[in-house]
Structures are given as structure tokens and as C-alpha cells.
């Protein structure tokens, strides 16, 4: 049985909701930039920003039988639209890949923790809840890459999905061990961000499958 320290989603701290919006903003920016770098229209930028920002959370909510968050909270879609418009109206030099990569690392870790916390709040068992955190953080980027014709993040050796998995799994484990929800979230998000930051800084990657010769 899950400990009573797990908060149901309707009474998550207000700060968690703003962190959710911050993560949405980062992912929406990555989607809009993917369209902008291909010289697409304003409408395409908005579409890419929206689908990247809300994609992971939408899949999570559908799977855990929760109301789809951005349908019931206008702030989510509004944030995605605002970010896409901001990118459309500002110089390209403001949006460097390296800087966005660091912001994305923050969003990845925070959104993975938020997704796992929401899943737990809806009574999802620990292992699937951790996976919901990964989906929250990664599915939007997967959709973005498919639409943009880029290699999916799932097909890259870099530590991206792994960092999301570390954040969500750490959160679930710490909560099950009885650590307060707030501390669990901070520690888990920090762990995920640290791993992603090391991957960016030192180009860390998982070992690729090597075809082995028959004995």
C-alpha cells in the first residue's frame, strides 16, 4: 500500500503546478525551434510548440485515466502558444542550441518527477508510475522528432531518456521509503538534471548493442 505522504493530484502544492508550466515552456520552445530552423510558418511553429509541450502529459493522463491536463487548464496551452509566438518574433541568435539544451535538462528532470507524482496520486503502482514520469518527459520530444524528420531521442545513444528514468524512479523510491514529498522531488529532480548535465558536458552515452559472432 502506498504511504499517505503521496498527495493526490488535486492538492499538489501550487509550486508544483508552476514547475509543470516551466517544463511545458521549455519543451514548447524546443518544438517551436525545430519548426523555425526549417523555415516553417507561424502556424507550424505554434503546432510544433503545442504538440511538443503537451504530448507527454497527454499520453500520461490518458494512460492513468486522468482528465487531460491542458484541456481543463488554459494556462498549459496558453504557455505553449506564448512561447511559440515569442520565438517567432525574436532574433534567432537569442535561441542557441547549447543554452536551450541546459533549459531542456531542467525541464526534463522536473517533468519526469511531476509525471511520476501525478501517477502515484492517481493510485498507479510504483513501477508504472515511474514509467509515466518518463513518458511525461520524453513523449513530446519523440513526437517532435518524428514530425520534423529527425532521429528520435529513443534512437540516440545520449543519456536523455535515462536521465528522465533516473529522476522518476528516484522520486518513487524515496516516497515509498517515507521521505517527504517535497524533499523527494528536489532530490530526484536534482539527480536527473545532474545526469543529463554530465551527458551534455562530457558527451556521455550508453553502450550500443554490438552484433556478436556465432560461437
Rosetta blueprint (number, residue, H / E / L):
1 X L
2 X L
3 X L
4 X L
5 X L
6 X L
7 X L
8 X L
9 X H
10 X H
11 X H
12 X L
13 X L
14 X H
15 X H
16 X H
17 X H
18 X H
19 X H
20 X H
21 X H
22 X H
23 X H
24 X H
25 X H
26 X H
27 X H
28 X H
29 X H
30 X H
31 X H
32 X H
33 X H
34 X H
35 X H
36 X H
37 X L
38 X L
39 X L
40 X L
41 X L
42 X H
43 X H
44 X H
45 X H
46 X H
47 X H
48 X H
49 X H
50 X H
51 X H
52 X H
53 X H
54 X H
55 X H
56 X H
57 X H
58 X H
59 X H
60 X H
61 X H
62 X H
63 X H
64 X L
65 X L
66 X L
67 X L
68 X L
69 X H
70 X H
71 X H
72 X H
73 X L
74 X H
75 X H
76 X H
77 X H
78 X H
79 X H
80 X H
81 X H
82 X H
83 X H
84 X H
85 X H
86 X H
87 X H
88 X H
89 X H
90 X L
91 X L
92 X H
93 X H
94 X H
95 X L
96 X L
97 X H
98 X H
99 X H
100 X H
101 X H
102 X H
103 X H
104 X H
105 X H
106 X H
107 X H
108 X H
109 X H
110 X H
111 X H
112 X H
113 X H
114 X H
115 X H
116 X H
117 X H
118 X H
119 X H
120 X H
121 X H
122 X L
123 X L
124 X L
125 X L
126 X H
127 X H
128 X H
129 X H
130 X H
131 X H
132 X H
133 X H
134 X H
135 X H
136 X H
137 X H
138 X H
139 X H
140 X H
141 X H
142 X H
143 X H
144 X H
145 X H
146 X H
147 X H
148 X H
149 X L
150 X L
151 X L
152 X L
153 X H
154 X H
155 X H
156 X L
157 X L
158 X E
159 X L
160 X L
161 X H
162 X H
163 X H
164 X H
165 X H
166 X H
167 X H
168 X H
169 X H
170 X H
171 X H
172 X H
173 X H
174 X H
175 X H
176 X H
177 X L
178 X L
179 X L
180 X L
181 X H
182 X H
183 X H
184 X H
185 X H
186 X H
187 X H
188 X H
189 X H
190 X H
191 X H
192 X H
193 X H
194 X H
195 X H
196 X H
197 X H
198 X H
199 X H
200 X H
201 X H
202 X H
203 X L
204 X L
205 X E
206 X L
207 X L
208 X L
209 X L
210 X L
211 X L
212 X L
213 X L
214 X L
215 X L
